[in-house]
Amino acid sequence: MKSLDAKLAEIKASPRSRAFIIADAKDADMAFGVRAPGPRAYLARQGARPAQFSPEVWTRDEFGYRNLPEFLDIIREIVHQGLVDIMLMSAYVNEQLAIKEGLFRNSPVTPAARANDTTDVWAIRHGCYTREAAQPFRSAAIDHIQCGQIECERATDGFPGANLGLYSVTFVNDLAQDRQTLQWYKEFREEAERKNFRHLLEVFDPNVASGIPPEKLGEFINDNILRTLAGVPGAGRPLFLKIVYHGPKAMEELAQYDPNLVVGILGGGAGTTYDAFKLIHDAQKYGARVALFGRKINHAEHQLAFIEMLHLITDGRISPEEAVRAYHAVLQARKIRPHRSLEDDLKLTDQSMSYESVAHRRSTVTVANNPPTTTGTASDLREEMRSVAVPGQDKVVSTEWPKRADGSPDFGSMSSSQRLAYDRWRLSRRFG
């Protein structure tokens, strides 16, 4: 069983379950073009892939962005790590990795593909599409996602490709526009149900001026979601939602409305490491059970370690502040230069939820600006991290923490400092 299905079953069976679904959104090639694979500062173990550039124009390093083969290597590495539950891709990348390569065949990770690409994600260089009201559009066909051709053989429900798609809608508070958006979604839902294709529903905030005050957007989105799905029986409903996190009140209002409705959040721009860790922590606290992070993972200095931290947070084993410090310790151990100093990376920033910063801002993530639970300067942290096992050092962090009779760690009896010490020890062993 895929981890996604196991967690969904657990969430439905017990509202008190801590099961949390993490998805890596590697579908940015349907939005950004050349910039989609992200900066080349981080590459998979495979390293650089051959690329031919005219030296009188630029060098490979000057170009700055990964090419597609380097991007695919990162996806392979994350799938082999097995900590994300969903890998979201474009239909083309899904064909390369799922259909032709069989990457997900014996993996707990579920492949998924972006099933539509509304115009508010057309974030190409020098374009202005994202500044106009979102128009419905679909490049991908369900059959292409499932089996890589225009018509799948439907003797069984088994498909070599993905059988899960993300469908995105954007409500702009305009009657004609929103009606057209809903009509396209209705047609997609009906086709998906006929073809046994599962989907998740992404609901963006308005990408143009809507006349709705920012503090009321959560209510506007919640009501639109519930009104839209009220006419849809179980067979046609999404597995879960992907929405902007509008704060505790809006999240709890939606999450408590219907126990059969699984609510997830989207990540938005890269931001600081604390932005990402605090967002997933707060969203889970107030009812979210899914997080789909794209740029927050893809722009991380070390994507595997970043994903590991997300798991530690959602498992309740480490706080967002502790996770930032532990993440920087991993970077230090691997001699990776962080994007920001520790002090700057522990700050919350204004996180816009639009696909590119020049577009009309949809919304901002609202999280409580609680002070870090631990204090200390960068020099204090470096001194503290000298006790963590790293290559070329003899010192190791103390392994004195509560343990069960079989020698395994007893997380229920650990203090915060003991839990942090254990996780740093384990991470140093995992990532070197």
C-alpha positions in Angstrom: 0.0 0.0 0.0 1.2 3.5 -0.8 1.8 5.7 2.2 -0.8 8.2 0.9 -3.6 5.6 1.0 -2.5 4.4 4.5 -2.5 7.9 5.9 -5.8 8.8 4.3 -7.4 5.7 5.8 -5.9 6.6 9.2 -7.1 10.2 9.1 -10.6 9.1 8.1 -10.7 6.5 10.9 -9.4 8.7 13.7 -9.8 12.5 13.8 -7.1 12.5 16.5 -4.5 10.9 14.3 -1.3 12.7 13.8 -0.9 11.2 10.3 0.2 14.0 8.0 0.7 13.8 4.2 3.7 15.6 2.6 3.8 16.2 -1.1 6.7 17.5 -3.1 5.4 19.7 -6.0 7.9 19.2 -8.9 5.5 20.4 -11.5 6.9 23.9 -12.0 7.8 23.3 -15.7 4.1 23.9 -16.3 4.6 27.4 -15.0 8.1 28.7 -15.2 9.8 27.2 -18.2 13.6 27.3 -18.1 13.6 28.4 -14.4 11.4 25.5 -13.3 14.2 23.1 -12.2 15.5 25.7 -9.8 19.1 27.0 -9.1 22.0 24.7 -9.6 23.4 25.3 -6.1 21.9 21.9 -5.1 22.4 18.8 -7.3 21.7 15.1 -6.7 24.5 12.7 -6.0 24.6 12.0 -9.7 26.1 15.5 -10.0 26.1 17.7 -13.1 24.6 16.4 -16.3 26.2 17.3 -19.7 25.2 20.6 -21.2 26.5 22.4 -24.2 26.9 26.2 -24.1 28.8 28.5 -26.4 31.7 29.9 -24.3 31.5 33.3 -26.0 27.9 33.6 -24.8 28.1 32.2 -21.2 29.4 29.4 -19.1 27.5 26.6 -17.5 27.9 28.2 -14.1 26.7 31.6 -15.3 23.5 30.0 -16.7 22.5 29.2 -13.1 19.5 26.9 -13.5 19.5 23.1 -13.5 18.7 21.3 -16.7 15.9 18.7 -16.9 18.2 15.7 -16.5 19.6 17.2 -13.3 16.0 18.0 -12.1 15.0 14.4 -12.8 17.9 13.1 -10.7 16.7 15.1 -7.7 13.2 13.7 -8.1 14.7 10.1 -8.2 16.7 10.8 -5.1 13.7 12.1 -3.2 11.5 9.2 -4.3 14.2 6.7 -3.1 14.4 8.5 0.2 10.7 7.6 0.7 9.7 10.4 3.1 7.3 12.3 0.8 3.9 10.7 0.2 3.2 12.3 -3.2 5.5 13.4 -6.0 3.6 15.9 -8.1 5.0 16.3 -11.7 4.0 17.6 -15.1 2.5 15.0 -17.5 5.8 14.9 -19.4 8.0 14.3 -16.4 5.4 11.7 -15.2 5.8 9.9 -18.5 9.6 9.9 -18.2 9.8 8.6 -14.6 6.6 6.8 -13.9 5.6 5.3 -17.3 9.0 4.7 -19.0 11.2 4.2 -16.0 8.8 2.6 -13.5 10.3 4.7 -10.7 7.2 4.4 -8.5 6.5 0.7 -9.1 8.0 -0.6 -5.8 7.9 2.7 -3.9 5.7 3.9 -1.1 5.5 7.3 -2.9 2.4 8.0 -5.1 3.0 9.7 -8.4 0.7 12.5 -9.4 0.5 15.0 -12.3 -0.8 18.5 -12.7 -4.1 18.0 -14.6 -4.7 21.6 -15.6 -2.7 24.7 -16.0 -4.9 27.8 -15.6 -3.4 31.0 -17.0 -2.4 32.4 -13.5 0.4 29.9 -13.4 1.8 31.0 -16.8 4.8 32.7 -15.0 7.1 32.9 -18.0 9.8 35.5 -18.2 8.7 38.9 -19.5 5.1 37.8 -19.7 2.0 39.5 -18.1 -0.4 36.5 -18.0 -0.3 36.2 -14.3 -1.6 39.7 -13.8 -4.8 39.0 -15.6 -7.8 37.2 -14.2 -7.2 33.4 -14.3 -8.6 31.6 -17.3 -9.4 27.9 -17.3 -7.1 25.7 -19.5 -5.9 22.1 -19.7 -2.8 21.0 -21.5 -2.7 17.5 -20.0 -5.2 14.7 -20.8 -6.2 12.2 -18.2 -5.3 9.2 -20.5 -1.9 10.8 -21.1 -1.3 11.0 -17.4 -2.4 7.4 -16.8 -0.8 5.6 -19.6 1.0 8.0 -21.9 -1.3 7.8 -24.9 -4.6 9.3 -26.0 -6.7 6.3 -25.0 -5.8 3.9 -22.3 -6.6 0.2 -22.2 -9.3 0.0 -19.5 -9.6 -3.7 -19.0 -8.2 -3.1 -15.5 -7.7 -0.1 -13.2 -3.9 -0.6 -13.3 -2.0 2.1 -15.2 1.7 2.5 -15.7 1.5 6.3 -15.1 -0.1 8.4 -12.3 -3.7 7.9 -11.3 -3.8 11.1 -9.3 -4.0 14.6 -10.6 -4.0 18.1 -9.2 -6.8 20.3 -10.6 -6.6 24.0 -9.9 -9.3 26.6 -9.7 -9.1 30.3 -9.0 -12.1 32.3 -7.8 -11.9 36.0 -8.5 -15.4 37.1 -7.3 -16.7 37.7 -10.8 -19.9 35.9 -11.8 -19.1 35.1 -15.4 -15.5 34.2 -14.7 -16.2 32.0 -11.7 -19.1 30.3 -13.4 -16.8 29.4 -16.3 -14.2 28.1 -13.9 -16.7 25.8 -12.2 -18.0 24.6 -15.6 -14.5 23.4 -16.6 -14.1 21.7 -13.2 -17.4 20.0 -13.6 -16.4 18.6 -16.9 -13.1 17.4 -15.5 -14.7 15.8 -12.5 -17.1 13.8 -14.7 -14.4 12.6 -17.0 -12.2 11.7 -14.0 -15.0 9.6 -12.4 -15.6 7.7 -15.7 -11.9 6.9 -16.0 -11.4 6.1 -12.3 -8.9 8.9 -12.0 -8.4 10.4 -8.5 -7.8 14.1 -8.0 -7.0 16.7 -5.4 -8.4 20.2 -5.7 -6.2 23.3 -5.5 -8.0 26.5 -4.7 -6.1 29.7 -5.2 -7.0 33.1 -3.8 -8.0 35.7 -6.4 -5.0 36.7 -8.6 -6.5 40.1 -9.4 -8.3 42.7 -7.4 -11.6 41.1 -6.1 -13.0 43.7 -3.8 -12.6 41.4 -0.9 -10.5 42.6 2.1 -7.4 40.5 2.7 -8.7 39.5 6.2 -11.9 38.2 4.6 -10.3 36.0 1.9 -10.3 32.9 4.1 -14.1 33.2 4.5 -14.6 33.8 0.8 -12.5 30.7 -0.1 -14.0 28.5 2.5 -17.6 29.3 1.4 -16.7 28.8 -2.3 -15.1 25.3 -1.5 -18.1 24.1 0.5 -20.6 25.5 -1.9 -18.8 23.9 -4.9 -18.5 20.5 -3.3 -22.1 20.4 -1.9 -23.3 19.3 -5.3 -20.7 16.5 -5.7 -21.3 13.0 -4.2 -18.4 11.0 -2.9 -17.5 9.3 -6.2 -16.6 12.7 -7.7 -15.1 14.5 -4.8 -11.3 15.3 -4.4 -9.2 13.2 -2.1 -8.2 16.4 -0.4 -7.8 20.2 -0.8 -4.8 22.4 -1.4 -5.4 26.0 -0.3 -3.6 29.1 1.0 -3.2 29.0 4.8 -5.2 32.0 6.0 -4.6 31.6 9.7 -6.0 29.5 12.6 -9.6 30.7 12.5 -10.1 30.1 8.7 -8.3 26.7 8.9 -10.3 25.5 11.9 -13.6 26.7 10.4 -13.0 24.6 7.2 -11.3 21.6 8.9 -14.1 21.1 11.5 -17.0 21.5 9.0 -16.9 18.0 7.6 -14.7 15.1 8.9 -14.7 13.6 5.4 -13.0 16.7 4.0 -9.2 16.5 4.2 -7.7 20.0 4.1 -4.1 20.7 2.9 -2.0 23.8 2.4 0.2 25.1 -0.4 3.6 26.5 0.3 4.0 29.6 -1.9 7.4 31.2 -2.4 10.6 29.9 -1.0 11.0 32.3 1.9 13.1 31.6 4.9 13.5 28.1 6.3 11.5 29.2 9.4 8.7 30.4 7.1 8.3 26.8 5.8 8.7 25.0 9.1 6.4 27.4 11.0 3.8 27.2 8.3 3.5 23.4 8.3 3.5 23.4 12.1 0.8 26.0 12.5 -1.4 24.6 9.7 -1.2 21.1 11.2 -2.0 22.5 14.7 -5.2 24.1 13.4 -6.5 21.2 11.3 -4.5 20.8 8.1 -3.5 17.2 7.3 -1.6 17.8 4.0 1.2 20.1 2.9 2.3 20.5 -0.8 5.5 22.4 -0.9 7.1 23.2 -4.3 9.6 26.1 -4.2 10.1 25.7 -0.5 11.6 22.3 -1.1 13.1 22.9 -4.6 15.0 26.0 -3.5 16.4 24.4 -0.3 20.1 24.1 0.2 19.7 20.4 0.8 16.4 19.0 -0.2 16.6 15.6 1.5 17.5 17.2 4.8 14.8 19.8 4.4 12.2 17.0 3.9 13.5 15.1 6.9 12.9 18.2 9.0 9.3 18.5 7.8 8.7 15.0 9.0 10.2 15.6 12.4 7.9 18.6 12.8 4.7 17.0 11.7 5.6 13.9 13.9 5.7 16.3 16.9 9.3 15.4 17.6 10.9 18.8 17.0 9.7 22.4 17.0 10.1 24.7 14.0 12.8 26.7 15.7 14.7 23.6 16.7 14.3 22.3 13.1 15.9 25.4 11.7 18.9 25.0 14.0 19.2 21.3 13.2 18.9 22.0 9.5 21.7 24.5 9.7 23.8 21.9 11.6 23.4 19.5 8.7 24.4 22.2 6.2 27.5 22.9 8.4 28.4 19.3 8.6 28.2 18.9 4.9 30.0 22.2 4.3 27.1 23.6 2.4 26.8 27.4 2.4 23.3 28.4 3.6 21.3 31.0 1.8 21.1 33.1 5.0 22.7 33.3 8.4 21.0 31.4 11.2 19.6 34.6 12.7 18.0 35.6 9.4 16.8 32.1 8.7 14.9 32.2 12.0 12.8 35.1 10.9 9.3 35.1 9.5 8.9 37.0 6.2 5.9 38.3 4.2 5.1 35.2 2.0 3.1 36.1 -1.1 1.0 33.3 -2.6 1.3 34.3 -6.2 3.4 32.4 -8.8 5.7 35.3 -9.4 6.4 38.3 -7.2 5.5 40.9 -9.8 2.0 39.5 -10.1 -1.0 40.9 -8.2 -0.5 39.5 -4.7 -3.2 36.9 -3.8 -2.6 36.7 -0.1 0.0 36.3 2.6 0.6 33.4 4.9 -0.5 34.3 8.4 1.4 32.5 11.2 1.9 33.4 14.8 5.2 35.3 15.3 6.2 33.4 18.4 9.8 33.9 19.6 12.1 30.9 19.2 12.0 28.5 22.1 15.8 28.5 22.2 18.1 31.5 22.0 21.7 32.1 21.1 23.9 33.8 18.6 25.5 32.1 15.6 28.7 31.7 17.5 26.8 30.0 20.3 25.2 27.6 17.8 28.5 26.8 16.2 30.0 26.0 19.6 27.0 23.8 20.3 27.3 22.1 16.9 30.9 21.1 17.6 29.5 18.3 19.7 27.6 16.8 16.8 29.3 14.0 14.9 30.6 15.4 11.6 33.3 14.2 9.2 36.7 14.8 10.6 35.6 15.4 14.2 35.9 13.0 17.1 33.3 14.5 19.4 29.7 13.3 19.4 26.6 14.5 21.0 25.6 12.7 24.2 23.5 9.6 23.6 22.0 9.7 27.1 18.2 10.0 26.5 15.3 7.9 27.8 15.2 4.4 26.2 12.9 1.5 26.2 13.9 -2.0 27.4 14.9 -3.0 23.9 17.2 0.0 23.6 15.0 2.1 21.2 14.4 5.8 22.1 11.5 6.5 24.3 10.1 9.7 22.7 7.2 10.0 25.2 9.7 10.4 28.1 12.1 12.8 26.4 12.5 16.4 27.3 12.7 19.0 24.5 16.5 19.2 24.8 16.8 15.4 24.8 14.6 15.1 21.8 16.7 17.7 20.0 19.9 15.9 20.9 18.6 12.6 19.6 17.4 14.1 16.3 20.7 15.9 15.8 22.6 12.7 16.5 20.4 10.7 14.1 20.6 13.4 11.4 24.4 13.5 11.7 24.5 9.8 11.1 22.1 10.0 8.1 23.5 13.0 6.3 27.1 12.9 7.5 
